Amino acid sequence: MSRLKNKVAVITGGNSGIGFGIAQEFENEGAKGVIVGRNQETLASSVAQLGDNFIAINADVTNLADLERVFKQTSEKFGKIDVIVANAGGGAVGTVATIDEAGYDKTMDLNLKSVYFTVQKGLPYMNDGGSIILIGSNAAHRAYPSFTLYGAAKAAVIYFAKGFSSDLLDRKIRVNVITPGTTDTPAFEKFVPAEQIEAVKQHYASVMPTGRIGQPSDIGKTAVFLASDDSSFMLGAELLVDGGMTYLAK
Ligand code: NAD
């Protein structure tokens, strides 16, 4: 399998969950590149599993100097960048009555500001004709309880795919967004007590038309398509990869 042979990719949050699933599928298809994250332990274990074609860079995607360092280092190591996946992000549970200014800033910085500046700081190092993939969430399309702010940030990320594509037409850089539904990742551990995680996953699976929640590989395979020339006629598009959850759930 070599749909991404010799393509160089930068995947933020590539040390866990969906990002790692994307990195694995990219590696299967012949890509090389960088996974970016903040947890040194999972960065080391993930890059060890990916093999010699990938390196790990410890960086905070909400810090602009860190982002510059990531792209400079990637370009020095690999000579070019063909694909950027702005995947790092995470939910903030709370309502308009409970999330305060600090919580607001933190959620928006991680889910929106980081995406904008990941793309902006990557652009000087990226090839014309490259592919940028953003990661949204189906929380942008339905008002799931207590995901108001996160959903709003992700709705803006979905808009970014269109806006960035328009901004980058002269460079023939395509920007598309994948919108996952509930996917089996360590993110559950941040919101659900350990002893309830399996029950919560089973509940989600039971309401899904497909009878299962998503796996990181489901998102990874879609990202391979968007990174490859197979999707050369797509820009500003959203691919909903949610097992039917958003519009067909029981
Ligand atoms: P995860 O917690 O497994 O992974 C998140 C990754 O982001 C981790 O690698 C973490 O190190 C990284 N990260 C977080 N903050 C960072 C920062 N400031 N700087 C650098 N890296 C940082 O979560 P996941 O479920 O794999 O989520 C990945 C993306 O998918 C997120 O954008 C999330 O919003 C989105 N998403 C997830 C689901 C789901 O059900 N899991 C559904 C829809 C969308």
Boltz pocket constraint, residues with backbone or C-beta under 6 A from the ligand:
constraints:
  - pocket:
      binder: B
      contacts: [[A, 12], [A, 13], [A, 14], [A, 15], [A, 16], [A, 17], [A, 18], [A, 19], [A, 36], [A, 37], [A, 38], [A, 39], [A, 59], [A, 60], [A, 61], [A, 62], [A, 86], [A, 87], [A, 88], [A, 89], [A, 90], [A, 91], [A, 110], [A, 135], [A, 136], [A, 137], [A, 138], [A, 179], [A, 180], [A, 181], [A, 182], [A, 183], [A, 184], [A, 185], [A, 186], [A, 187]]
      max_distance: 6.0
